[in-house]
Amino acid sequence: MFYKPSVKYLGHVAIVRAPLESGESLEKFASQILSSSPRVRTVVVVEGVEGVYRTPRIRSIFGEPLTETFHRENGIAYKLDASSLMFSLGNSFERLRMKRLPERGETVVDMFAGVGQFTIPAAKSKAEKVVSFELNPKAYEYLKQNIKLNKVGDKVEAYCDDCRNSPKYGLKADRVIMGYLHGTINYLPAALKIAKHQAVIHFHELARPNEGWRDLYNLCVAEAKQNGVELQLEGWRVVKTYSRRLWHWVLDLRLSQPLFQPSCDR
Ligand SMILES: C[S@@+](CC[C@H](N)C(=O)[O-])C[C@H]1O[C@@H](n2cnc3c(N)ncnc32)[C@H](O)[C@@H]1O
């Protein structure tokens, strides 16, 4: 439930989040946006986001029914259908960080690629190779288009698959991006299997404000221990405020000494 209408812009699409009871006033709000912002052609009203694919729940569309749009940010163009795919504008600094952090020669694995929110910046970095997994065929189609659009096809390998299958691809990652919320911990075992010794894992999740990063760190350390490895916290940051009770955090975790020598190849 959203408490007051708010609006964000993805290219020519205005995305309004509004309280359920807003009724007619919503139409007024949408027509105000359409008349006052020349670049806006379509207003999409979103009630929430649901499911594993994080699909926006659309309530109504005003103006032209053109929901496919281009968003430009940090020298990157993203094409997507704003009525069926999530693109969080609040994550823009994190996208920039993924363009700045990878070092020369790195293999980066993006476990939840979406339309390329982190894959494209990582491919524009000094990294040698980016391997991306995306489960939703629709998001995957846009991911492929965005790889072409941004001319990074020589660096990116993209798979329409569950990232939990990533260990089957024989990958050895220097950096793993886990850009997902609502249960990211369930995917940490796969990330630990593909991460090299000393690799960095960017672990995204929601937690309480202020000290929530501590809860997430303890959760990750416990999961890593179960998998026979140790994690060290290199840093954490608030990506954005998600709701009154939850912040979106990212923890930078470095895989340190294995607790024991695992029998599988690492
Ligand atoms: C909300 S989007 C986030 C995209 C991007 N990582 C970001 O943080 O902006 C999460 C994406 O993960 C995908 N996804 C969910 N479960 C997955 C899985 N098991 N393997 C690969 N992709 C998955 C969803 O389809 C969705 O496109």
The ligand as an SDF file (V2000), in Angstrom:
LIG
                    3D

 27 29  0  0  0  0  0  0  0  0999 V2000
   13.8980   -6.7810   -9.5480 C   0  0  0  0  0  0  0  0  0  0  0  0
   14.8630   -7.4270  -10.7800 S   0  0  0  0  0  0  0  0  0  0  0  0
   16.3890   -6.7080  -10.3420 C   0  0  0  0  0  0  0  0  0  0  0  0
   17.2750   -6.4840  -11.5110 C   0  0  0  0  0  0  0  0  0  0  0  0
   18.6390   -5.9310  -11.1120 C   0  0  0  0  0  0  0  0  0  0  0  0
   19.4580   -6.9670  -10.5280 N   0  0  0  0  0  0  0  0  0  0  0  0
   18.5180   -4.7760  -10.1490 C   0  0  0  0  0  0  0  0  0  0  0  0
   18.7970   -4.9450   -8.9530 O   0  0  0  0  0  0  0  0  0  0  0  0
   18.1280   -3.6840  -10.5810 O   0  0  0  0  0  0  0  0  0  0  0  0
   15.1430   -9.1040  -10.2650 C   0  0  0  0  0  0  0  0  0  0  0  0
   15.3120   -9.9950  -11.4720 C   0  0  0  0  0  0  0  0  0  0  0  0
   15.7370  -11.2840  -11.0420 O   0  0  0  0  0  0  0  0  0  0  0  0
   15.1090  -12.2530  -11.8430 C   0  0  0  0  0  0  0  0  0  0  0  0
   15.1490  -13.5380  -11.1240 N   0  0  0  0  0  0  0  0  0  0  0  0
   14.3910  -13.9400  -10.0890 C   0  0  0  0  0  0  0  0  0  0  0  0
   14.7610  -15.1530   -9.6710 N   0  0  0  0  0  0  0  0  0  0  0  0
   15.8000  -15.5320  -10.4600 C   0  0  0  0  0  0  0  0  0  0  0  0
   16.6380  -16.6880  -10.5110 C   0  0  0  0  0  0  0  0  0  0  0  0
   16.4560  -17.6950   -9.6570 N   0  0  0  0  0  0  0  0  0  0  0  0
   17.6100  -16.7400  -11.4340 N   0  0  0  0  0  0  0  0  0  0  0  0
   17.8150  -15.7140  -12.3000 C   0  0  0  0  0  0  0  0  0  0  0  0
   17.0490  -14.5940  -12.3110 N   0  0  0  0  0  0  0  0  0  0  0  0
   16.0590  -14.4920  -11.3960 C   0  0  0  0  0  0  0  0  0  0  0  0
   13.7060  -11.6980  -12.0440 C   0  0  0  0  0  0  0  0  0  0  0  0
   13.0640  -12.2570  -13.1520 O   0  0  0  0  0  0  0  0  0  0  0  0
   14.0010  -10.2100  -12.2110 C   0  0  0  0  0  0  0  0  0  0  0  0
   14.1840   -9.8550  -13.5560 O   0  0  0  0  0  0  0  0  0  0  0  0
  1  2  1  0
  2  3  1  0
  2 10  1  0
  3  4  1  0
  4  5  1  0
  5  6  1  0
  5  7  1  0
  7  8  2  0
  7  9  1  0
 10 11  1  0
 11 12  1  0
 11 26  1  0
 12 13  1  0
 13 14  1  0
 13 24  1  0
 14 15  1  0
 14 23  1  0
 15 16  2  0
 16 17  1  0
 17 18  1  0
 17 23  2  0
 18 19  1  0
 18 20  2  0
 20 21  1  0
 21 22  2  0
 22 23  1  0
 24 25  1  0
 24 26  1  0
 26 27  1  0
M  CHG  2   2   1   9  -1
M  END
$$$$
